[in-house]
Amino acid sequence: MSILDNNTLKAIKGGTISSTMLNAVSRLITTILELGRSIGSSLYRYRKKDYCQP
């Protein structure tokens, strides 16, 4: 293994989109959708006064 100089290190380019980043974005979108469903359902039940009575 050789030691790289500064010019060679500056020329190194990273990858594009990784699977880890795609997984994180998909989980974020899923979480936002579930939060919206929960809030929407709560508002609907509140407006209709349809609560579960034990």
KAJOMO-V270344 format. One record per backbone hydrogen bond with DSSP energy under -1.0 kcal/mol. CO is the residue of the C=O (numbers start at 1). NH is the residue of the N-H. If there is no record, write none. Layout:
CO/NH, CO/NH
This chain:
5/9, 6/10, 7/11, 18/22, 19/23, 20/24, 21/25, 22/26, 23/27, 24/28, 25/29, 26/30, 27/31, 28/32, 29/33, 30/34, 31/35, 32/36, 33/37, 34/38, 35/39, 36/40, 37/41, 38/42, 39/43, 40/44, 41/45, 42/46, 43/47, 44/48, 45/50
